[in-house]
Amino acid sequence: MEGGNSPNLQLQQLPLATAAVSVQPHTDSFSYKENLIGALLAIFGHLVTSIALNLQKYSHIRLAGSKDPRAYFQTKTWWCGLLLLLLGELAVFSSYAFAPLSLIVPLSAVSVIASAIIGIIFIKEKWKPKEFLRRYVLSFVGCGLAIVGTYLLITFGPNSHEKMTGENITRHLVSWPFLLYMLVEIIMFCLLLYFYKEKNVNYIVVILLLVALLGSMTVVTVKAVAGMIVVSIQGNLQLDYPIFYIMLVCMIATALYQATFLAQASQLYDSSQIASIGYILSTTAAITAGATFYLDFTGEDVLHICMFALGCLIAFLGVFLITRNRKKSVPFEPYISMDAMPGMQNMHDKGIAVQPDLKASFSYGALENNDNMPEIYTPATLPIVQEQHGSKGVSAPPYRVLEHSKKE
């Protein structure tokens, strides 16, 4: 009897097993396929964005070096760069809907790699092969490390996938890990903003930390908005949820304030420092936000997490080496430096040129701050000396000009 009933039992259990397999929302192969699609979209978007920005820069340089009276927005090169820029940003925006946030954010190193390669290809100076390799060895090493780090990020990136529905996003938004993370981030942001605005602590790390904290919220909201749009296109409408518009407003607001702080940082520091330090801080903050909001690393084993962290460190080092080799930009001087002209007189024997060569300032002439100059080089004031005159008929000047030596 038992032997006769065993085939029936096996036949009855078979449909249950197949039904259990079909309930899984994502198989491993499909989730890896989504990771690959998102990574390729991000790489393509950052590459196209870098090409677009260099095209627009080329159009500005070309107009500045010619007698063409047209404005930059009247050239085909600038409009081509603008269209490519929109295409690249659209590709990066779409990539957040397919792959986890912690995988997409570090891939922005591709734009740094592309900018370095484009700069080397279109360089105007002629170098001998040995001098060329010696000068750009850091760029080559940095590009190699960034490519290796990108490969490790794609291979060992998090594999968590979730439908970006209104219910799921709302559930993540009120979860205690994210609420705790938001509390810590708001406290840090307020402290940094207080020291930056009230105490004038304008270090590059302070400004870029403000950018990174805002950027972490930007990428969280971008993934929510992009994911809900993709789910709506697939047939499950999500645009009627209020959380969609809340995320949309937060995305626009944080992006605008982030651009404001970046503009302030670019006025104080070199672009290469902003690129390297900003990439490291922004990527770290965004990965932390993705791990707490979307739970990107839930279910990942220790080996994958360690290899992903190694890929991030290698990409950080590569970007640092690439930006380290860039030439520091020399600020434009809106006048001819008169101390560079032979035979010009100085205010004093050892003193300052008549029109000083201000290496890092747009200040002109008397607008330059001379508080730190030695006292002997400050403009001399003429003291008024009253004199008494015995004869009323003889008119005398009311003051006498004294000659000053350097000791005075």
Secondary structure as UniProt FT lines:
FT   HELIX           2..23
FT   HELIX           28..64
FT   HELIX           72..74
FT   HELIX           76..95
FT   TURN            96..98
FT   HELIX           101..104
FT   HELIX           105..108
FT   HELIX           109..121
FT   HELIX           129..135
FT   HELIX           137..155
FT   HELIX           166..173
FT   HELIX           176..197
FT   HELIX           204..233
FT   TURN            234..235
FT   TURN            239..240
FT   HELIX           242..268
FT   HELIX           271..293
FT   TURN            296..299
FT   HELIX           302..324
FT   HELIX           338..340
FT   TURN            342..343
FT   TURN            359..360
FT   HELIX           365..367
FT   TURN            371..372
FT   HELIX           375..377
FT   TURN            406..407
//
